[in-house]
Amino acid sequence: MAETVFTPCLEGMKHVRSESGVMLAKPFLDVCKQILPVLDKFGAAMAIVKSDIGGNITRLEDKYSTDPSKYVNLYSMVQEEVQNKTAKGSSSCTNGLLWLTRAMDFLVELFRNLLDHPDWTMGQACTDSYTKTLKKWHGWLASTSFTVAMKLAPNKDKFMEVISGTGDINADIEKFCTTFHPFLKENHEFLASVGLDDMKAS
């Protein structure tokens, strides 16, 4: 079977929604986790993003594991925090979901750039995605460390070769971007509906 680094998360995305179309906590977090090995292939350039994503997944998973039946739906954790007025805290699950979603926006945008702009360097693709997604939410410090990290971005052709495996990498990237984007959009719409989609980094 021909596989690329995206194969596990493409499989996982089939299970993110329940039969009634509700976003499920565990399958969504699993898909986000399955993207982490893709980031490993970037090396040092993505270390910050990776630890950020990993930290937010762990925070949400820890909460989920305290009562899997109660938190089976991804948004139930947020709704509970909104009711308890704890959603805006820096260590809240709401904050975790928001930043996880933003980091994933960045990755979808980045892979979209790699497909749509074959002539761009990896640095160009990363910087453009960052400007479109994370930059407006980051303070000066985060922006600066990101800019420094991007200087370590790998050679694009080598990177594409490494993530291709034995499969059709362009087809898988296309599938990843088109399938994953609606989940992220729904997260933003939900967070906006409770007035929490515009929190900035402290």
C-alpha positions in Angstrom: 0.0 0.0 0.0 1.4 3.4 -1.1 1.8 5.6 2.0 3.0 9.2 2.7 3.4 10.8 6.1 -0.1 12.0 5.8 -1.7 8.6 5.5 -2.4 8.1 9.2 -4.1 11.5 9.6 -6.1 11.1 6.4 -7.4 7.8 7.8 -8.1 9.4 11.2 -10.1 12.3 9.7 -12.8 9.9 8.6 -13.7 9.4 12.3 -13.6 13.0 13.5 -17.4 13.6 13.3 -20.1 11.4 14.9 -22.9 10.0 12.7 -24.9 13.1 13.6 -22.1 15.4 12.5 -20.8 16.4 15.9 -17.0 17.0 16.3 -15.6 14.3 18.6 -12.8 15.2 21.0 -10.6 12.1 20.9 -10.6 11.6 17.1 -9.9 15.3 16.5 -7.0 15.3 18.9 -5.7 12.1 17.4 -5.6 13.6 14.0 -3.7 16.6 15.3 -1.3 14.2 16.9 -0.8 12.3 13.7 0.4 15.6 12.1 3.3 15.9 14.5 5.6 13.4 12.7 5.2 15.6 9.6 6.6 18.5 11.7 9.6 16.4 12.7 10.7 16.4 9.1 11.1 20.1 9.3 13.8 19.7 12.0 14.6 22.7 14.2 12.5 25.2 12.2 9.2 23.7 13.5 10.4 22.9 17.1 8.4 25.8 18.6 5.3 25.0 16.7 5.6 21.3 17.5 6.0 21.8 21.2 3.1 24.3 21.2 0.8 21.9 19.4 1.9 19.0 21.6 1.3 21.0 24.8 -2.2 22.0 23.7 -3.1 18.4 22.7 -1.9 17.1 26.1 -4.0 19.8 27.9 -7.2 18.8 26.1 -6.5 15.1 26.4 -5.9 15.3 30.1 -9.2 17.0 30.5 -10.9 14.5 28.2 -9.5 11.5 30.2 -11.0 12.8 33.4 -14.5 11.9 32.1 -14.5 10.5 28.5 -18.3 10.2 28.4 -18.9 13.7 29.5 -16.3 15.2 27.1 -17.0 13.0 24.1 -17.8 16.1 22.1 -14.9 18.5 21.5 -16.9 21.6 22.4 -18.2 20.3 25.7 -15.0 21.2 27.5 -15.3 24.8 26.2 -19.0 25.1 27.1 -18.2 24.0 30.6 -15.5 26.6 31.0 -17.7 29.3 29.5 -20.3 28.5 32.2 -17.7 28.5 34.9 -16.2 31.7 33.6 -12.7 30.1 33.4 -12.5 30.0 29.6 -10.2 33.0 29.3 -7.6 31.6 31.6 -4.2 31.0 30.0 -4.3 27.3 31.0 -7.9 26.7 30.0 -9.0 24.1 27.5 -10.6 26.8 25.5 -7.3 28.6 25.1 -5.7 25.2 24.2 -8.3 24.5 21.5 -8.0 28.0 20.1 -4.2 27.9 19.8 -4.2 24.3 18.5 -6.7 25.4 15.8 -4.5 28.4 14.9 -1.4 26.3 14.7 -3.3 23.9 12.4 -4.5 26.8 10.3 -0.8 27.7 9.8 0.1 24.2 8.7 -2.9 23.9 6.3 -1.8 27.2 4.8 1.8 26.1 4.6 1.0 22.9 2.8 -1.4 24.7 0.5 1.5 27.1 -0.4 3.9 24.2 -1.1 1.3 22.9 -3.6 0.3 26.2 -5.1 3.7 27.8 -5.4 6.2 25.2 -6.5 8.7 28.0 -7.2 8.8 29.3 -3.6 11.5 28.4 -1.2 10.5 26.7 2.1 11.2 30.0 3.9 8.9 31.9 1.6 6.1 29.3 2.0 6.5 29.4 5.8 6.6 33.2 6.2 3.6 33.7 3.9 1.6 31.2 5.9 2.7 32.7 9.2 1.7 36.2 8.1 -1.8 35.0 7.0 -2.5 32.9 10.2 -0.5 33.3 13.4 1.2 36.6 13.2 -1.7 38.8 14.2 -2.2 36.8 17.4 1.5 36.8 18.4 3.3 39.3 20.5 6.7 40.7 19.5 8.6 37.9 21.3 6.8 35.0 19.6 7.0 36.7 16.2 10.8 37.2 16.6 11.4 33.6 17.6 9.3 32.4 14.7 11.3 34.5 12.3 14.5 33.2 13.6 13.3 29.6 13.5 12.2 30.0 9.8 15.8 30.6 8.9 16.4 27.0 9.8 13.7 25.8 7.3 14.9 22.7 5.3 15.4 22.6 1.6 12.0 22.2 0.0 12.8 19.5 -2.5 14.6 17.4 0.2 11.6 17.9 2.5 9.1 16.9 -0.1 11.1 13.8 -0.8 11.3 12.8 2.8 7.5 13.2 3.4 6.5 11.5 0.2 7.1 7.9 1.3 5.8 5.6 -1.4 2.6 7.5 -2.1 1.4 10.5 -4.1 2.4 13.3 -1.8 0.7 16.1 -3.8 -2.6 14.2 -3.8 -2.3 13.6 -0.1 -1.5 17.2 0.7 -4.5 18.3 -1.3 -6.7 15.8 0.5 -5.3 16.9 3.9 -5.9 20.6 3.2 -9.4 20.2 1.8 -10.6 17.7 4.5 -9.0 19.3 7.5 -9.8 22.9 6.8 -13.6 22.6 7.4 -12.9 21.2 10.9 -10.8 24.2 11.7 -13.3 26.6 10.3 -16.0 25.0 12.5 -13.8 25.4 15.6 -13.4 29.1 14.8 -17.1 29.5 14.3 -17.9 27.8 17.6 -15.3 29.8 19.5 -16.5 33.0 17.9 -20.1 32.1 18.9 -19.0 32.2 22.6 -16.9 35.3 22.0 -13.5 33.6 22.4 -12.0 33.4 18.9 -9.9 36.6 19.2 -7.8 36.0 22.4 -4.2 37.1 21.9 -1.0 35.5 23.2 0.0 36.9 26.6 
